[in-house]
């Protein structure tokens, strides 16, 4: 039987393409479930996915999840040429439709 909802856990791993990744979870007693994230820039899209995973395991309490990435290798920039071409075609159509010169 669980006697306390207060806890702390952490883990670090080195991932070649990312660098050193550390994850910390802290929980405290709370009447309702409240999940708070501290994510690196560019990882906000993962928040809902992680939140659903936490909610599937925990019913109540305040949970803080902190993820840090240190020493990540710089990734090469990626240009989505198809998307740029689509935008360019749309802008050309708008210019033509509304008689915009430049």
Secondary structure, DSSP 8 states (H G I E B T S, - for coil): ------EEEEEEEEETTTEEEEEEEEEE--SSEEEEEE--TT-GGGHHHHHHHHHHH-SSEEEEEEEEEES---------HHHHHHHHHHHHHHHHHTT---
